[in-house]
Amino acid sequence: MNSAEMIYNFRSELGGFAQDAQGYEPTTDDILYFLNKSQLNFVKDNFSGINERREGFEQSQRLIDELRVLYVKDQEVATTYSGETKSGYYIDKALIPSDSMFVISTRSSVNYVQDPSAITNTVGQVRTIPSSTVSINLNVDNDFSQSDDIYSLLSDPFNTTKKTSPLTDINGDYINVYTDKTFFVDKIFINYIREPQKIQFIKGGNQDCELPDFVHTKIVEDAVNLLLLSLSKLSTNNNSN
């Protein structure tokens, strides 16, 4: 369905609940509000496994198909040096893309050097080494950890950060990559689910639902249910006053 068809089907679906709708005639802006809220709920629920199948993203081919248009793979993001976080350990951080809803996995571009003094460590900038410095560059999977566990892991020789599997955590809008004096990370590659574009119905600037056609009916039905739930809550509040 395009955006106009979704709006039409919303009105038709709502017509079957005339009594529950209490004669309410939603404007186009109202309908778009609930369609977009339903669309966001659909993405969140299906990624997290809050659905009738109790399956999350990548646990079934159907869910992959439902969200594939929102899947961004290997988005390259440069890091900036954040300083020493614990004696002998350092942080290179990368800003999570602004359209990200869920970070799925990350990899790091690791630069391993024999002479740590060759690394230029300037807070707020990408760390570098002279072209003449002997180094090894590796693209490796990161080892994600909860922030509460980072410092205990750094102190554990068996689980500390390594050039082959750097420890990472997420703090606010940033992914932190923890390094020791022998390596640094100049960029990371992020796989994530981005936010869907808002459904719009504007002359000369419509935005249709990006998700596959086979989920549009559910999005419309759930949008109508969201409206009916909102009306029910409003009626209950008015009657209690």
N, C-alpha and C positions, 0 to 999 in steps of 0.2 A: 504494500500500500504506500502511496505517497502521503504527504502530510494532510492534504485536503480529504483524502479518503479515510484517513484515521479519524479526523474530526467528524466526518459524516457518520462513520460507524459508531463513534462514541455517542453521538446524539441518538442514533437508532437503538443502541444497546440501552441507553438510559431510559428511552421510551418504554421499555419493558418493565421498568421499575417506577412507573408513574406515581404510585402511592408512596413508595419509599422516598422518592425525590421531592415530595411535598409541593409539586407544581413549580419547582425551581427550574429556571431556564438558564443554563450556564452560558457565559459569553465565550467567544473564541479564545480569549486570553485565559479564562478559567480552564477550558478544556486543555489548552497547551500546558498549563501548569501541572495538571494531573497526569497528562501523558508523559511529560518529562520526569515527574516524580516516579511514575510507574517504570519508566525506562531505567532510571538509576537503581531502583529497587531490584529490577530484574537482573542487572549486571552484578550487583552486590550479592544477591542471594545465590545466583548460579555459580559465581566464583567461589563463594564460601561453603557451598553445599547445603544451603538452607532452601531445599526444594523437595518435591515429592520423591525424588530418587535418592536423596541424601548423598549426592555425589558432587564434589567440587571440580574446579577447572582441571583439565587434563586427566580426570578419572574416567571419562567416557568420551567417545568420539562425538556424540551429540553435543555435549557441552563445549567441546573445542569448536565445533561448527557454529554454535550459537554466538560465541564471543571472538571468533577468529579475526573479524574485521577490526577489533579493538586491541589486538595483540601486537605490541611493538617489540621487535627482536633486535638485540645488539645495538641499542642506542648508545652511541659513544659520547662520553662526558669527560671533559678534562678535570683533573683534580687540582686542588690548591693545598699547600702545606699549612697545617694547623698548629705545628709545634710539638714539643715533647710532652707526652701525657704521663709517662712513668719513666723512671731512670732506665735509659737504654731502649725506650720504645717511643714511636712517633706516630702521628696521624696525617694521612693524606685524605682529604674529604672531597666528595663530589655532590653537587646539587642535583637532587632528584628532579626530573622533568616536571614542569608545572601542570601538565595534563595527566599525570600518573594517578591512578586510583589504587592499584595494587602492584607492588614490586614482587616479581616472581623469582628472579635469580640474578646474580651479578658475576662478572668475571673481571679480573684485573690485568692490566699491562704492567708487568713487574720488570724492574731493571735491577739486576744483581751486579754489584761491583766488588772488586777485590780491595779497592782503596776507598773506604768511606769518606775520607777527607776530600775526595774529588766532587762530592755531591754539594750542589749549591742549595742551601736551605734558607729560603726567604719566606717568612710567614705571609700568606695571602697570595702566593704565586706558585706556579707549577715547579716542582723540583727538577733540576737538570744536572747533567754532567757534560764535561767537554767531549767533543767528538773523538779526541785521542785517547780517552779513558777506556781501558779494557772492561767490558761489561757483557752481560748476557740478558737478552730480553725474552720474557716468557709471557704468554697469555694463559692464565690459570683460573680455575674456579675458586671463588671465595668461600670461606668457612664462616657462615653467618652465626652470630651468637646474640643472646639477650644482653642488653647493656649491663644488667646487674652482675653478669658472670664474667665480663671482659677482663677485669683486673686479676681475678683468680686464675683465669686461663692464661693470661700473659705470664704469670708467675710459675705456671706448671710446665716443666721442660718437655713433657710429652704432648701437651695440647697448646703450647704457645703459638704465636703467629709464625708462619714460615713462608719463604719465597714461593713454595709450591702450593700453598693454601693459606693465604693471608686471612687473619681474623677480621671480621667486619661487624658493625652494628649500625642501626639507624637512629639518628638523633634529630628530631624535628624534620626539616626538609633535606637533610644531608645523610649520605652514606659515608661512614667513617671506615677507612681501611688502616689497620694497625700494622706498622712495620718495625723492624729492628734496624740497627746501624748498617746492615749489609745490603739492604734493598729499599727501593722506594717505588711508588706507583704513580705514573703520570696520567693515566686515564683508566676509566672503567667502562664496561659494557653492560648495559642494563636491559633485561627483559621485563616488560611490565604490561599491565592492562591499563589503557588510557581511558579517560572519561569520554563517553559518547557525546557527539555534537548535539546541542539542544534542538529538538524538533521545533520548527518555526513555520508560520504561515503568513508571510508578508509579501505584498505585491512586489515582484521583481527580486525577491530574496528568500524564497522558500528553502527550508532545510528538511529533507525527509529523514525518517528514522534510518540510521546506518545499519542497524542489526538486520539479520536475514529476514526475508519476507515471512517465513514460516513461524516467526515468533510475534509478528505484529498483532495478530488477533488476541493473543494473551496479554500483550501490553495494553491494548484498548480495554479488554475486560477488567484487568486489574486497576486501570485508571478510573473506570466507572465505580468499581468497588471502593476505591480510595475516596471518591467524591461522596458516595453514599455514607461511608463511615464518618466523614467530616460533617455531613448534614445531621447524622444521628447524634453525634456529640454536641453539636450546636443546639439541637432541639432539647436534649437532656439538660444542658446548662441553662437554657431559657426557662424550662419548666421547674427547675429547682430554685429559681430566683423568686 
